[in-house]
Amino acid sequence: MSTIFEINKTLIEKRLKTGLETLRKYYTVTERTVPEEFRKMNIQNMHFEIQQYEIEGVGNLLTMKCVDSEVFQMDTFTLMPYFKNLPLFTTDYMYNAETRSYLNEIYNLVDYQDELYLSYIEKFKANHEKHAQLRDMPVHPCWYDAIRPVCTAKLTKPVADEENMQIFTENLNTFIEMEQNTPAFTDEEAYQKKWKCNKTYSDRLVDDGGVSTDVFKRALGAEKTKRFFSEVFFAPDLYQK
C-alpha cells in the first residue's frame, strides 16, 4: 500500500504532466535550458527542480517541484503570456502529509480590460464558485490583491484530491479558450505595454514583497531572486524587444 508521501509525489507528477499534455494539444511547447544556478534550488531545506518552456505564441511556462521532502512537497505551474491581452495564470499545490494547500490565481497584468477579457474573468470566477463547498485557505493581504480578480485558495484532505485536480484543469482549459479567442497584438506599442505590465509585476514582487517571494528572498537574496524571476519564473528578460 502506498504511503501518503508516495501518493503526494504521484499527484505532483500527474498534475505537471497533465498541464503539459493539455498545452501540447494546442501549442508547440519547447523546453528551455534553465541557467545552471536555477535548475535546482534549496529553499528552506526543500530541494526544488525547475523547468521552463516556451509556449509558442503565448509566452513563458515555469514548473517547479519538490517531491522528495518527507515533510513538505509541492509543485508550481505558472503561465506568463506576452503576445496577447491575457492575464497571468499561476498555481501552487502544496502537500504536508495529508494536508493539502492549493492556490489557483489569475492576475490582471494587462494594459486594458475589454469586454472579451472581462467575460473570461467571469468564467474564472464561475470556476471558483463551483468549488465553494471546499474549505477556504486564509490568505494574507498584499499589494497585489488589487490586480488579482480570482484567487481560489483551498485547504483540503486526500478525499478531495480529484476535485482539486479538477480545479486546475478547469482553469487551464478556460485560459486556453481565452487565449484561442483573443487576437494577437498587431503593433509594437501594444506588445510593449503588455511586456511592461509583466516586467513591473515581476520586479515589484521582489521590491515590495509577497508571501512566497519573501521565502525566495530569504534563501537567495533580493538580487538573485530578481534575476530568477526575470530570467526564468516570469522571464521578461527573454521577451524584451
C-alpha positions in Angstrom: 0.0 0.0 0.0 1.3 3.4 -0.9 2.4 5.8 1.8 1.0 9.4 1.9 4.4 10.6 0.8 4.2 8.4 -2.4 0.6 9.4 -3.0 1.6 13.1 -2.9 4.6 12.5 -5.2 2.3 10.8 -7.7 -0.2 13.7 -7.6 2.6 16.2 -8.2 3.9 14.3 -11.2 0.4 13.8 -12.5 -0.6 17.5 -12.3 2.5 18.7 -14.1 2.2 16.0 -16.8 -1.5 16.8 -17.3 -0.7 20.5 -17.6 2.0 20.0 -20.2 0.0 17.4 -22.2 -3.0 19.8 -22.3 -0.9 22.6 -23.6 0.7 20.4 -26.2 -2.7 19.7 -27.7 -2.9 23.3 -28.8 0.6 24.7 -28.9 4.2 24.0 -29.8 5.8 23.6 -26.4 9.6 23.8 -26.3 11.7 23.3 -23.2 14.2 26.0 -22.5 17.6 25.4 -20.9 17.4 26.9 -17.4 20.6 28.6 -16.2 22.5 26.2 -14.1 22.2 28.2 -10.9 18.4 28.0 -11.1 17.9 24.4 -12.2 17.9 23.0 -8.7 17.5 25.2 -5.7 17.4 24.6 -1.9 14.7 26.7 -0.3 14.3 26.2 3.4 15.8 22.8 3.2 13.5 21.8 0.3 15.0 20.8 -2.9 13.3 22.2 -6.0 13.7 21.1 -9.6 12.9 23.9 -12.0 11.9 23.6 -15.7 11.0 26.3 -18.2 9.2 26.2 -21.5 8.3 28.4 -24.4 4.7 28.2 -25.4 4.7 29.3 -29.0 2.5 32.4 -29.5 1.7 32.6 -25.8 4.8 33.1 -23.6 6.6 31.5 -20.7 5.8 28.4 -18.7 7.6 27.7 -15.4 7.2 24.5 -13.5 8.8 23.7 -10.1 8.5 20.7 -8.0 9.7 19.4 -4.6 8.9 15.8 -4.3 11.5 14.2 -2.0 10.9 16.1 1.2 9.3 13.9 3.8 7.7 16.9 5.5 6.6 19.2 2.7 6.0 18.6 -1.0 4.8 21.0 -3.7 4.6 21.9 -7.3 4.1 25.2 -9.3 2.7 25.7 -12.8 2.9 29.3 -13.9 2.0 30.7 -17.4 3.1 34.3 -18.2 1.6 35.4 -21.6 3.3 38.1 -23.7 1.7 38.2 -27.1 -2.0 38.8 -26.3 -4.1 40.7 -23.8 -4.1 37.8 -21.3 -3.7 37.5 -17.5 -1.0 35.7 -15.6 -2.1 32.2 -14.7 -0.4 30.7 -11.7 -1.0 27.7 -9.5 0.7 26.2 -6.4 -0.2 22.8 -4.9 1.3 22.1 -1.5 1.3 18.9 0.5 2.1 18.4 4.2 1.3 14.7 4.7 -2.5 14.6 4.4 -3.0 18.3 4.5 -3.3 20.0 1.1 -3.0 23.7 0.4 -4.0 24.8 -3.1 -3.7 28.2 -4.9 -5.2 28.9 -8.4 -4.7 32.6 -9.2 -5.4 35.0 -12.0 -3.7 38.4 -12.2 -4.7 41.3 -14.4 -1.3 42.1 -15.9 -2.8 43.9 -18.8 -3.0 47.4 -20.2 -6.7 47.3 -20.8 -9.7 45.1 -20.0 -12.2 45.0 -22.8 -15.5 43.1 -23.0 -13.9 39.9 -24.1 -11.3 40.0 -21.4 -13.8 40.6 -18.7 -16.1 37.9 -20.0 -13.3 35.3 -19.3 -12.6 36.8 -15.9 -16.2 35.9 -15.1 -15.6 32.4 -16.4 -12.7 32.0 -14.0 -14.9 33.3 -11.2 -17.6 30.8 -12.1 -14.9 28.0 -11.9 -14.1 29.3 -8.4 -17.7 29.2 -7.3 -18.1 25.6 -8.4 -15.9 24.6 -5.5 -17.3 26.9 -2.8 -18.0 23.9 -0.6 -14.3 23.1 -0.2 -12.7 24.7 2.9 -11.1 28.1 2.1 -7.4 28.6 3.0 -6.8 32.0 4.6 -4.5 34.3 2.5 -2.5 37.2 3.8 -3.5 40.7 2.4 -0.9 42.0 0.0 -0.4 44.8 -2.5 -1.3 42.5 -5.5 -4.8 41.9 -4.2 -5.9 44.9 -6.3 -4.8 43.1 -9.5 -5.9 39.6 -8.6 -9.6 39.2 -9.6 -9.7 35.5 -8.9 -8.0 33.5 -6.1 -9.1 30.0 -5.4 -7.3 29.1 -2.1 -8.3 25.8 -0.6 -7.2 23.7 2.4 -8.3 20.1 2.0 -7.6 16.4 2.7 -7.0 13.5 0.4 -10.7 12.8 -0.1 -10.8 16.0 -2.2 -7.7 15.2 -4.4 -9.8 14.5 -7.5 -11.7 17.7 -7.2 -8.5 19.7 -6.5 -7.1 18.4 -9.8 -10.4 19.4 -11.5 -9.9 23.0 -10.3 -6.6 23.1 -12.1 -7.8 21.6 -15.3 -10.9 23.7 -15.4 -8.9 26.9 -15.1 -6.2 25.8 -17.5 -8.9 25.0 -20.1 -10.5 28.3 -19.5 -7.2 30.0 -20.0 -6.6 28.1 -23.3 -10.1 29.0 -24.5 -9.4 32.7 -23.6 -6.1 32.6 -25.5 -7.6 31.0 -28.6 -10.3 33.7 -28.8 -8.1 36.7 -28.0 -6.4 38.4 -31.0 -2.6 38.7 -31.1 -1.1 42.1 -30.8 -0.7 43.7 -34.2 1.5 46.6 -33.3 4.7 47.1 -31.3 3.2 49.6 -28.9 0.6 47.1 -27.6 3.3 44.4 -27.1 5.5 46.8 -25.2 2.6 47.8 -22.9 1.9 44.2 -22.1 5.6 43.5 -21.6 5.9 46.4 -19.2 2.9 45.1 -17.1 4.7 41.8 -16.8 8.1 43.3 -16.0 6.6 45.7 -13.4 4.9 42.9 -11.6 8.0 40.7 -11.7 10.2 43.4 -10.2 7.6 44.7 -7.7 7.2 41.2 -6.2 10.9 41.4 -5.2 10.9 45.1 -4.3 7.7 45.2 -2.3 7.4 41.6 -1.3 4.9 38.8 -1.5 4.1 35.7 0.6 6.1 33.2 -1.5 8.5 35.8 -2.8 9.7 36.6 0.7 10.7 33.0 1.1 12.8 33.1 -2.0 14.4 36.4 -0.9 15.4 34.9 2.5 17.0 31.9 0.8 18.6 33.6 -2.3 18.8 37.3 -1.5 16.9 40.0 -3.3 19.3 40.3 -6.3 19.4 36.6 -7.2 15.6 36.4 -6.7 15.1 39.2 -9.1 17.3 37.5 -11.7 15.4 34.2 -11.2 12.1 36.0 -11.7 13.4 38.0 -14.7 15.1 35.1 -16.5 13.1 32.0 -15.5 9.9 32.4 -13.4 8.2 35.1 -15.4 11.0 35.7 -17.9 10.5 39.3 -19.0 14.2 39.5 -19.9 13.7 36.8 -22.5 10.8 38.6 -24.2 12.2 42.1 -24.2 12.4 43.7 -27.6 
